Amino acid sequence: MGRRTNLQTIAAATAALAVATALLPARSREPAPHGPHQNVRVGLVFDVGGRGDKSFNDAAYEGIARSADELGVQIELLEPTGAEDREAAMRLFAARGFDLVLGVGFIFSTDINVVARAFPSTRFACIDYAPMEPTIPPNVAGLTFREEEGSFLVGAVAGLVTKSKHVGFVGGMDIPLIHKFEAGYRAGVLSVCPTCAVHVAYAGTTPEAFRDPVKGKALAVSQISQGADVLYHASGTTGHGVFEASRDMGAKAIGVDSDQWAEMPGTVITSMIKRGDVAVFDAVKDVAEGKFRGGLLSFGLAEDGVGYVSEGDHAGAITPEIRAKVAELRARIVKGEIKVPDR
């Protein structure tokens, strides 16, 4: 896919827009808004897996839907059919004069920089922003999370629940972003169970590693066969295979990004919550109120950007003693008494 580092000619831009319109699937336009910011238009482009993934894409949708309900902004959604469509989708929104264009997922990072430089008057935001270049365009807000902090909490749960003193971690794509989940999880496990062994495996080195449940199941079977009785995944829909293996082999599992209890009731004991909805809503609200902030914005425990499922029926396997211990650890992280590693 070609990269544009400078503003193209009007003719080229018009051609690109035509191509984008032809390549992309039909737009999803939400109901007409009513509210103080109904003239603000926001476009969201989904990540791999799309809406309905019961994970991060759905969390982003919840955030943008909330912004329509509470702020009255107009929202439109696009789900690319392939990698080549990501840039085209963002260009389509920008060329139509949208006030904010959102990309869901680190894989948008390079493309969003390219499009942002071509449309300097449009504001952009990218969830899990992780560009290869050091300079961030001034009209880009990079929404990042301290995933290691939430992962630390579920790691502590795993360390307190395990009977075998062997736990597992299954990552999707082997990249620094997912290493943060692994590092926090490992630290959380060892904080409460210093003698526990943490088994680690990754599904691959391309974005497809986030949607390969067959590979996820194989990796989980291997870890359970080595004694792991609690497994945490950070692997998108690949994690469903982890849930299946855990169910079939009598292990427990921990979900990621959103409450995944419904994916495998009785097997999933908790989930690390990554509040993509909070990040998206805050980004839209800033634009609607004329307070857009470019640069890197970080969401952790202190900002309620990450957490874990600890209340209600979906956390039934977490005893009051475990809940109290994890709450103590959370407070120490927020106070800065515990520095959670991110690699």
C-alpha positions as CSV (number, residue, x, y, z in Angstrom):
1,M,0.0,0.0,0.0
2,G,1.4,3.4,-1.0
3,R,2.3,5.9,1.7
4,R,1.7,9.6,1.2
5,T,4.0,11.8,3.3
6,N,2.9,15.2,1.7
7,L,-0.4,16.7,0.6
8,Q,-1.3,15.4,-2.8
9,T,-2.8,17.4,-5.7
10,I,-6.5,18.0,-5.8
11,A,-6.9,15.6,-8.7
12,A,-5.1,12.8,-6.9
13,A,-7.1,13.4,-3.7
14,T,-10.3,13.2,-5.6
15,A,-9.2,10.0,-7.3
16,A,-8.2,8.5,-4.0
17,L,-11.6,9.3,-2.5
18,A,-13.3,7.6,-5.4
19,V,-11.2,4.5,-5.0
20,A,-11.8,4.5,-1.2
21,T,-15.6,4.7,-1.7
22,A,-15.5,1.8,-4.1
23,L,-13.3,-0.4,-1.9
24,L,-15.0,0.1,1.4
25,P,-18.2,-1.7,2.6
26,A,-21.4,0.3,3.1
27,R,-21.2,2.8,6.0
28,S,-23.1,2.3,9.2
29,R,-24.8,5.5,10.1
30,E,-26.3,5.7,13.5
31,P,-29.6,7.5,14.3
32,A,-29.7,11.2,14.0
33,P,-28.4,12.9,17.2
34,H,-30.1,15.4,19.4
35,G,-28.0,17.4,21.7
36,P,-25.6,20.3,22.2
37,H,-23.0,19.0,19.7
38,Q,-25.1,17.7,16.9
39,N,-23.0,19.5,14.3
40,V,-19.9,17.6,15.3
41,R,-19.2,14.5,13.1
42,V,-17.1,11.6,14.2
43,G,-16.0,8.6,12.1
44,L,-14.7,5.4,13.6
45,V,-12.8,2.7,11.7
46,F,-12.8,-0.7,13.4
47,D,-9.8,-3.0,14.0
48,V,-9.3,-6.6,12.9
49,G,-12.2,-8.6,14.2
50,G,-14.7,-5.8,13.8
51,R,-17.8,-4.9,15.7
52,G,-19.2,-7.9,17.6
53,D,-15.8,-9.2,18.7
54,K,-17.0,-9.0,22.4
55,S,-13.6,-7.4,23.1
56,F,-11.9,-4.1,22.2
57,N,-13.8,-3.2,19.1
58,D,-17.1,-3.5,21.0
59,A,-15.6,-1.4,23.8
60,A,-14.8,1.4,21.3
61,Y,-18.3,1.2,19.9
62,E,-19.7,1.6,23.4
63,G,-17.7,4.8,23.8
64,I,-18.7,6.3,20.5
65,A,-22.4,5.3,21.0
66,R,-22.3,7.0,24.4
67,S,-20.9,10.1,22.8
68,A,-23.9,10.2,20.5
69,D,-26.3,9.7,23.3
70,E,-24.8,12.1,25.8
71,L,-23.2,14.7,23.6
72,G,-25.4,14.5,20.5
73,V,-22.6,14.1,18.0
74,Q,-23.1,12.5,14.7
75,I,-21.3,9.2,14.3
76,E,-20.5,6.9,11.4
77,L,-18.7,3.5,11.4
78,L,-16.6,1.6,8.9
79,E,-15.2,-1.9,9.1
80,P,-12.3,-2.4,6.6
81,T,-12.4,-5.7,4.7
82,G,-8.6,-5.9,4.6
83,A,-5.4,-4.1,5.6
84,E,-5.4,-2.1,2.4
85,D,-8.7,-0.5,3.4
86,R,-7.6,1.2,6.6
87,E,-6.0,4.2,5.1
88,A,-8.8,4.5,2.6
89,A,-11.4,4.5,5.3
90,M,-9.8,7.2,7.3
91,R,-9.2,9.3,4.1
92,L,-12.9,8.9,3.3
93,F,-14.0,10.4,6.6
94,A,-11.4,13.2,6.5
95,A,-12.2,14.2,2.9
96,R,-15.9,14.5,3.9
97,G,-14.9,17.0,6.6
98,F,-15.4,15.0,9.7
99,D,-14.3,16.7,12.9
100,L,-12.7,13.6,14.4
101,V,-11.5,10.3,12.8
102,L,-10.8,7.4,15.1
103,G,-8.8,4.3,14.4
104,V,-9.2,1.3,16.7
105,G,-5.9,-0.6,17.2
106,F,-2.2,-0.2,17.0
107,I,-2.2,-1.4,13.4
108,F,-3.6,2.0,12.4
109,S,-0.6,3.9,13.9
110,T,1.4,4.4,10.7
111,D,-1.6,5.0,8.5
112,I,-3.2,7.5,10.8
113,N,0.0,9.6,10.7
114,V,0.0,9.6,6.9
115,V,-3.6,10.7,6.7
116,A,-3.3,13.2,9.5
117,R,-0.5,15.0,7.6
118,A,-2.6,15.0,4.4
119,F,-5.5,16.5,6.3
120,P,-4.0,18.9,8.9
121,S,-7.3,20.5,9.8
122,T,-8.9,17.2,10.7
123,R,-8.4,15.8,14.2
124,F,-7.5,12.1,14.6
125,A,-7.3,9.7,17.5
126,C,-5.8,6.2,17.6
127,I,-6.4,3.6,20.3
128,D,-3.2,1.7,21.2
129,Y,-1.2,4.2,19.2
130,A,2.3,2.8,18.6
131,P,4.0,4.5,15.6
132,M,7.4,3.5,14.3
133,E,8.4,7.2,13.9
134,P,9.3,9.5,16.8
135,T,7.3,12.5,15.7
136,I,3.5,12.7,16.3
137,P,1.5,15.0,14.0
138,P,-0.1,17.8,16.1
139,N,-3.6,16.8,15.0
140,V,-3.2,13.2,16.3
141,A,-4.2,12.0,19.8
142,G,-2.5,8.7,20.7
143,L,-4.7,6.9,23.2
144,T,-2.6,4.4,25.1
145,F,-3.2,2.2,28.1
146,R,-1.1,0.9,30.9
147,E,-2.3,-2.6,30.2
148,E,0.4,-3.9,32.5
149,E,-1.5,-2.5,35.5
150,G,-4.7,-4.3,34.8
151,S,-2.8,-7.4,33.9
152,F,-1.0,-7.2,37.2
153,L,-4.3,-7.4,39.0
154,V,-5.5,-10.5,37.1
155,G,-2.1,-12.0,37.6
156,A,-2.6,-11.7,41.3
157,V,-5.9,-13.4,41.0
158,A,-4.3,-16.2,39.0
159,G,-1.6,-16.6,41.6
160,L,-4.1,-16.8,44.4
161,V,-6.4,-19.2,42.6
162,T,-3.9,-21.7,41.2
163,K,-3.6,-25.0,42.9
164,S,-0.8,-26.4,40.8
165,K,1.4,-23.2,41.1
166,H,1.6,-23.2,37.3
167,V,-0.3,-20.6,35.3
168,G,-0.3,-19.7,31.6
169,F,-0.3,-16.6,29.3
170,V,-1.3,-16.8,25.6
171,G,-0.6,-13.7,23.6
172,G,-1.7,-12.9,20.1
173,M,0.8,-11.1,18.0
174,D,4.4,-11.1,19.4
175,I,4.8,-7.4,19.7
176,P,5.7,-4.9,22.5
177,L,2.1,-4.0,23.1
178,I,1.2,-7.6,24.0
179,H,4.5,-7.9,26.0
180,K,3.0,-5.3,28.4
181,F,0.1,-7.7,29.2
182,E,2.6,-10.5,29.7
183,A,4.9,-8.5,31.9
184,G,2.2,-7.2,34.2
185,Y,0.6,-10.6,34.5
186,R,3.8,-12.3,35.4
187,A,4.6,-9.6,38.0
188,G,1.1,-9.9,39.5
189,V,1.4,-13.7,39.7
190,L,4.8,-13.6,41.4
191,S,3.7,-10.8,43.8
192,V,1.4,-13.3,45.6
193,C,3.0,-16.6,44.5
194,P,6.8,-16.2,44.2
195,T,7.3,-19.9,43.5
196,C,4.7,-20.1,40.7
197,A,5.8,-20.9,37.1
198,V,4.4,-18.7,34.3
199,H,4.2,-20.5,30.9
200,V,4.1,-18.1,27.9
201,A,3.3,-18.6,24.2
202,Y,2.4,-16.3,21.3
203,A,0.1,-17.2,18.4
204,G,2.2,-15.5,15.7
205,T,4.0,-12.4,14.3
206,T,1.2,-11.0,12.0
207,P,-2.2,-9.4,12.8
208,E,-3.8,-12.8,11.9
209,A,-2.5,-14.0,15.3
210,F,-5.4,-12.1,16.9
211,R,-8.0,-14.3,15.1
212,D,-6.8,-17.9,15.2
213,P,-8.7,-19.8,17.8
214,V,-7.4,-23.1,16.5
215,K,-3.8,-21.9,17.3
216,G,-5.0,-20.5,20.6
217,K,-6.5,-23.8,21.7
218,A,-3.3,-25.7,20.7
219,L,-1.1,-23.3,22.8
220,A,-3.5,-23.6,25.7
221,V,-3.5,-27.4,25.5
222,S,0.2,-27.4,25.7
223,Q,0.4,-25.2,28.7
224,I,-2.3,-27.1,30.6
225,S,-0.5,-30.3,29.8
226,Q,2.5,-28.8,31.5
227,G,0.5,-28.1,34.7
228,A,-1.1,-24.7,34.1
229,D,-4.5,-24.5,35.8
230,V,-5.2,-20.8,35.2
231,L,-4.7,-19.2,31.7
232,Y,-4.8,-15.5,30.8
233,H,-5.0,-14.5,27.1
234,A,-4.4,-11.2,25.3
235,S,-5.1,-12.5,21.8
236,G,-8.4,-11.2,20.4
237,T,-10.6,-14.0,19.1
238,T,-7.7,-16.4,19.3
239,G,-8.6,-16.4,23.0
240,H,-11.8,-18.4,22.3
241,G,-9.5,-21.4,21.7
242,V,-7.9,-20.8,25.0
243,F,-11.3,-20.8,26.6
244,E,-12.3,-24.1,24.9
245,A,-9.1,-25.8,26.0
246,S,-9.5,-24.6,29.5
247,R,-13.1,-25.9,29.6
248,D,-12.2,-29.2,28.0
249,M,-9.3,-29.8,30.3
250,G,-10.7,-28.5,33.6
251,A,-8.6,-25.3,33.8
252,K,-9.7,-21.8,34.5
253,A,-9.4,-18.9,32.1
254,I,-9.1,-15.1,32.3
255,G,-10.5,-12.9,29.6
256,V,-9.2,-9.6,28.3
257,D,-10.3,-6.1,27.2
258,S,-14.0,-6.6,28.3
259,D,-16.0,-8.9,30.5
260,Q,-15.7,-12.2,28.6
261,W,-17.5,-14.4,31.1
262,A,-20.3,-15.0,28.7
263,E,-17.8,-16.6,26.2
264,M,-17.4,-19.6,28.6
265,P,-19.4,-19.4,31.8
266,G,-17.9,-21.5,34.6
267,T,-14.5,-21.4,32.9
268,V,-13.8,-17.7,32.7
269,I,-13.3,-16.5,36.3
270,T,-12.5,-12.8,35.6
271,S,-11.4,-10.5,32.8
272,M,-8.9,-7.7,32.6
273,I,-10.9,-4.7,31.6
274,K,-9.4,-2.2,29.2
275,R,-11.7,0.8,29.0
276,G,-11.5,1.6,25.3
277,D,-15.0,3.1,25.8
278,V,-13.7,5.6,28.3
279,A,-10.8,6.6,26.0
280,V,-13.1,7.0,22.9
281,F,-15.7,9.0,24.8
282,D,-13.1,11.3,26.3
283,A,-11.5,11.9,22.9
284,V,-14.9,12.8,21.3
285,K,-15.8,15.0,24.3
286,D,-12.6,16.9,24.0
287,V,-13.2,17.6,20.3
288,A,-16.9,18.5,20.8
289,E,-15.9,21.0,23.6
290,G,-13.0,22.5,21.6
291,K,-10.4,21.0,24.0
292,F,-8.6,18.6,21.6
293,R,-5.3,17.4,23.0
294,G,-2.7,16.1,20.6
295,G,0.1,13.8,21.6
296,L,0.1,10.7,23.8
297,L,-2.6,10.2,26.4
298,S,-2.3,7.4,28.9
299,F,-5.1,5.6,30.7
300,G,-4.3,3.3,33.7
301,L,-5.7,2.4,37.1
302,A,-5.7,5.9,38.4
303,E,-7.8,7.1,35.4
304,D,-10.1,4.1,35.5
305,G,-8.7,3.1,32.1
306,V,-8.0,-0.5,33.1
307,G,-9.2,-2.8,35.8
308,Y,-10.7,-6.3,36.3
309,V,-14.1,-7.9,36.8
310,S,-14.4,-8.3,40.6
311,E,-18.1,-7.9,41.4
312,G,-21.3,-9.7,40.5
313,D,-22.1,-13.2,39.3
314,H,-19.3,-13.0,36.7
315,A,-16.7,-12.9,39.4
316,G,-18.3,-15.6,41.5
317,A,-15.0,-17.6,41.7
318,I,-13.2,-14.6,43.4
319,T,-13.5,-14.9,47.2
320,P,-13.7,-11.9,49.5
321,E,-10.2,-12.7,50.6
322,I,-8.8,-12.6,47.1
323,R,-10.8,-9.4,46.3
324,A,-9.4,-7.7,49.4
325,K,-5.8,-8.6,48.5
326,V,-6.1,-7.4,45.0
327,A,-7.8,-4.2,46.2
328,E,-4.7,-3.6,48.4
329,L,-2.4,-4.2,45.5
330,R,-4.4,-1.8,43.3
331,A,-4.2,0.9,45.9
332,R,-0.5,0.6,46.1
333,I,-0.1,0.8,42.3
334,V,-2.2,4.0,42.2
335,K,-0.1,5.5,45.0
336,G,3.1,4.6,43.2
337,E,4.3,2.2,45.8
338,I,4.3,-0.6,43.2
339,K,5.8,0.1,39.8
340,V,4.4,-2.5,37.4
341,P,6.9,-3.5,34.7
342,D,5.8,-3.1,31.1
343,R,8.3,-5.4,29.4
